Amino acid sequence: MRRIALINQKGGVGKTTTTVNLGAALAREGQRVVLVDLDPQANLSLHLDCQLGPDEPSTYGVLLGDQAFGDALRPTSTANLSLVASSIDLSGAELELASALGRETLLRDAIDAWEKDAPAGGVDFVLVDCPPSLGLLSVNGLVAAREAVVTVQTEFCALQGMSKLVEVVAVLKKRLNPDLEVA
C-alpha cells in the first residue's frame, strides 16, 4: 500500500484539490483508495459530500484513540474510493495531544493496525490531505506516509516556503520516519 501525504504549510495551494482529484482518478482506474482528511477545516470531507454528526467516527476519534481507523472509513459516491472524514473537532486535537506519549505516530499506528487486520487485498493507496501548517497534525500525516507530495503554486513566495518544508521532511525522515521520501 502506498501512503502519500499531500502537504504545504501555505493554504490555498491546491492540497485538497490535488488529493480529491488524484484519489478519484486512481479509483476510476481500479485502484482501491482511502482519503484521510487531516485538516480541521474539513474541506476534503465537504468536497466528498460528507458532513459528520456529533460522535461519528472521524480522524479526530482515530487520533485520540477513541475509534479504530477502519471504523472511521466511509464510502463515497465513487467506487473504490473511501474517506476518513474530518470535522471542526479536529482543531482541538493539537492541544489535547500536546502531552500524549508518541503523539507524532498516532496516525501511523492506527493505519498500521488497520492494515494488519484488513481483509486480503486491502487498499492500494492512502492519501492524506494535511492542514496548512507544520503542527502536530501535519507531522502525523508525514510520519504515517512513505511519500510526501508538496503542492505549490508557481509563484515566488510558494517556492520559498517549499525549501523550508523539504528541510522539515528531512528532519522527520531522520528522527521519526526513515521511509519518508519527497515524491
C-alpha positions as CSV (number, residue, x, y, z in Angstrom):
1,M,0.0,0.0,0.0
2,R,1.4,3.4,-1.0
3,R,0.9,6.1,1.7
4,I,1.2,9.6,0.4
5,A,0.8,12.9,2.4
6,L,-0.1,16.0,0.4
7,I,1.4,18.9,2.2
8,N,2.3,22.6,2.2
9,Q,2.3,24.9,5.2
10,K,0.7,27.6,3.0
11,G,-3.1,27.5,2.5
12,G,-4.8,27.7,-0.9
13,V,-2.1,26.0,-2.9
14,G,-4.2,23.0,-4.0
15,K,-3.6,20.3,-1.4
16,T,-7.3,19.3,-1.1
17,T,-8.0,19.7,-4.8
18,T,-5.0,17.5,-5.6
19,T,-5.9,14.9,-3.0
20,V,-9.5,14.5,-4.1
21,N,-8.8,14.5,-7.9
22,L,-5.8,12.2,-7.6
23,G,-7.8,9.8,-5.4
24,A,-10.8,9.9,-7.7
25,A,-8.6,9.3,-10.8
26,L,-6.8,6.3,-9.1
27,A,-10.1,4.9,-8.0
28,R,-11.6,5.2,-11.5
29,E,-8.6,3.3,-12.8
30,G,-9.5,0.4,-10.5
31,Q,-7.2,1.2,-7.6
32,R,-8.6,1.0,-4.1
33,V,-8.1,4.4,-2.4
34,V,-8.6,5.8,1.1
35,L,-8.5,9.6,1.5
36,V,-7.7,10.9,5.0
37,D,-8.9,14.4,5.8
38,L,-6.4,15.6,8.4
39,D,-7.5,19.3,8.1
40,P,-9.9,20.7,10.8
41,Q,-11.4,22.9,8.0
42,A,-12.8,19.6,6.6
43,N,-12.8,20.8,3.0
44,L,-11.9,17.3,1.7
45,S,-14.9,15.8,3.6
46,L,-17.1,18.6,2.4
47,H,-16.0,18.1,-1.2
48,L,-17.0,14.5,-0.9
49,D,-20.4,15.5,0.5
50,C,-19.6,14.2,4.0
51,Q,-20.7,16.2,6.9
52,L,-20.2,14.4,10.2
53,G,-22.7,14.5,13.0
54,P,-21.7,14.5,16.7
55,D,-19.8,11.5,17.9
56,E,-19.4,10.0,14.3
57,P,-16.1,8.2,13.7
58,S,-13.5,10.7,12.3
59,T,-9.8,11.5,12.1
60,Y,-10.3,13.2,15.5
61,G,-11.5,10.0,17.1
62,V,-8.8,8.0,15.4
63,L,-6.0,10.3,16.7
64,L,-7.5,10.3,20.2
65,G,-7.7,6.5,20.1
66,D,-11.4,6.5,20.6
67,Q,-12.0,4.8,17.2
68,A,-10.1,2.4,15.0
69,F,-9.1,3.6,11.6
70,G,-11.3,1.0,9.9
71,D,-14.3,2.1,11.9
72,A,-13.9,5.7,10.6
73,L,-13.9,4.6,6.9
74,R,-16.8,5.9,4.9
75,P,-17.8,5.0,1.3
76,T,-18.1,7.8,-1.2
77,S,-20.1,8.1,-4.4
78,T,-17.0,7.0,-6.4
79,A,-16.4,3.2,-6.5
80,N,-13.1,2.2,-4.8
81,L,-12.8,5.5,-3.0
82,S,-13.3,5.7,0.8
83,L,-12.9,8.6,3.2
84,V,-11.8,9.1,6.8
85,A,-13.6,12.3,7.4
86,S,-12.8,15.4,9.5
87,S,-14.7,18.0,11.4
88,I,-14.0,21.2,13.3
89,D,-13.4,19.0,16.4
90,L,-10.0,18.2,15.0
91,S,-8.9,21.7,15.7
92,G,-8.6,20.9,19.4
93,A,-6.5,17.8,18.8
94,E,-3.2,19.5,18.8
95,L,-3.8,20.9,22.3
96,E,-5.4,17.7,23.6
97,L,-2.5,15.6,22.3
98,A,0.3,18.0,23.3
99,S,1.5,15.8,26.2
100,A,0.5,12.4,24.8
101,L,3.2,9.9,24.6
102,G,4.0,9.1,20.9
103,R,1.8,11.9,19.7
104,E,3.7,12.1,16.4
105,T,3.0,8.5,15.4
106,L,-0.8,8.2,16.3
107,L,-2.0,8.2,12.7
108,R,0.8,5.8,11.6
109,D,0.0,3.4,14.4
110,A,-3.7,3.5,13.6
111,I,-3.1,2.8,9.9
112,D,-0.6,0.1,10.7
113,A,-3.1,-1.7,13.0
114,W,-5.8,-1.4,10.3
115,E,-3.5,-2.6,7.5
116,K,-2.5,-5.7,9.6
117,D,-6.2,-6.7,10.2
118,A,-7.5,-5.6,6.8
119,P,-9.1,-8.1,4.5
120,A,-7.0,-9.7,1.8
121,G,-6.1,-7.1,-0.9
122,G,-6.7,-4.2,1.4
123,V,-6.2,-0.9,-0.4
124,D,-3.7,0.3,-2.9
125,F,-3.3,4.0,-1.8
126,V,-3.8,6.0,1.3
127,L,-3.8,9.8,0.5
128,V,-3.5,12.2,3.5
129,D,-4.7,15.7,3.0
130,C,-2.7,17.7,5.5
131,P,-3.6,21.1,7.0
132,P,-1.9,24.3,6.0
133,S,0.6,24.3,8.9
134,L,3.6,22.3,10.2
135,G,1.9,21.4,13.5
136,L,1.2,18.1,15.1
137,L,-1.5,17.2,12.6
138,S,0.8,17.6,9.6
139,V,3.6,15.8,11.4
140,N,1.2,12.9,11.9
141,G,0.4,12.9,8.2
142,L,4.1,12.9,7.3
143,V,5.0,10.2,9.8
144,A,2.2,8.0,8.6
145,A,3.2,8.4,4.9
146,R,6.0,6.9,2.9
147,E,5.9,9.7,0.3
148,A,5.2,13.4,0.5
149,V,3.8,15.4,-2.4
150,V,4.5,19.1,-1.9
151,T,1.8,21.1,-3.7
152,V,2.9,24.6,-4.8
153,Q,1.7,27.5,-6.8
154,T,4.1,28.8,-9.4
155,E,4.9,32.0,-7.5
156,F,8.0,33.2,-5.6
157,C,6.6,33.0,-2.1
158,A,5.3,29.5,-2.6
159,L,8.7,28.3,-3.8
160,Q,10.4,29.9,-0.7
161,G,8.2,28.0,1.6
162,M,8.8,24.8,-0.2
163,S,12.5,24.8,0.6
164,K,11.7,25.0,4.4
165,L,9.2,22.2,4.0
166,V,11.8,20.0,2.4
167,E,14.1,20.6,5.4
168,V,11.3,19.6,7.7
169,V,10.7,16.4,5.8
170,A,14.4,15.6,6.1
171,V,14.3,16.1,9.9
172,L,11.2,13.9,10.1
173,K,12.9,11.3,7.9
174,K,15.9,11.3,10.2
175,R,14.1,11.2,13.5
176,L,10.7,9.6,13.1
177,N,10.1,8.1,9.6
178,P,13.2,6.7,7.8
179,D,10.9,5.6,4.9
180,L,9.7,9.1,4.0
181,E,10.6,10.5,0.6
182,V,9.5,13.6,-1.3
183,A,7.7,12.1,-4.3
